[in-house]
Amino acid sequence: MLKNKFFWLVALVGLLLDQISKLLIIKNFPQGTFPLLPGIFHLTYTVNTGAAWSVFQGGVNWLKWLSFLVSLGLMLFAYFGNKLKIIEQIGYGLILSGAMGNGLDRFIQGYVIDFLDFRLIHFPIFNIADICINSGIICLLLATVIEQPDRRNLHKK
């Protein structure tokens, strides 16, 4: 029986959402910007040859291998490791989906497609994979702070 089922489900759903959203942008949107909420939120199709927020521009070669190693490590961890708490499964699954989504882009195209552009706060343009990675980190941070009830105390009642 497959353990850490939420990990695998979240990873698959996140990866599909990321890749489908990028495909829709590539097929239906010319490079440039389209204001959905002018001055606040735009769809801006751009390519990123660097890491998050376009740092390490041109570093695609080592970044694609880093994405591959992180993805492989997370899959081995979930498959061979202990059963994780649900919030940990979700967190690691989100990180895997983001690493795989951007990693696939780097291996196949040589760059990552970014398109979500929040102009109100002058935030760098990003994509669904970036959201998954950051949301996964938040889940793992929450998992370290949320106190789990002691199972032994549950049986004493």
Protein Blocks (a to p, Z undefined) as FASTA:
>chain_A
ZZhklmmmmmmmmmmmmmmmmmmmmmmoccddddfbghiaccdddddfbdehhiaihilm
mmmmmmmmmmmmmmmmmmmmccddfklmmmmmmmmmmmmmmmmmmmmnopacdfbdcfkl
opacddfklmmmmmmmmmmmmmmmmccddfklmmmZZ
